[in-house]
């Protein structure tokens, strides 16, 4: 599926993903996936519904959804390259993700963010109403030495 606006495209076609751009950003610029091994990223891409944000054919942004496409979706690895920020592209990318036909009727969307709460709030995300019911198992050093 594809959406187009003002010379930009959002696509869920895996063939349009630029793995180099995605890996470079996540491994070098993100706080959540720093040093992610290329093989780990490839596995994540294969097992997720991925969205490329493109300026013509150049990938400038990305979002990934992990979901059974029934009650639950986890939104991950969302980014827009710094030189394209401030144009509303992240909000548009996320709107396209949320409108995807395979992701309708979900009971719960979840995500983690350190600094983009305002963006996600515009799209209906709220803090956990019952954080005491959620747990995690987290290994922040899993990519060290990879």
Secondary structure, DSSP 4 states (H G I P E B T S, - for coil): -EEEETTEEEE--GGG--HHHHHHHHHHT-SSSTT--HHHHHHHHHTSEEEEEEETTEEEEEEEEEE-SSSEEEEEEEEE-GGGTTSSHHHHHHHHHHH-GGGTT-SEEEE--SS-HHHHHTTT----TTGGG------TTTTTT-
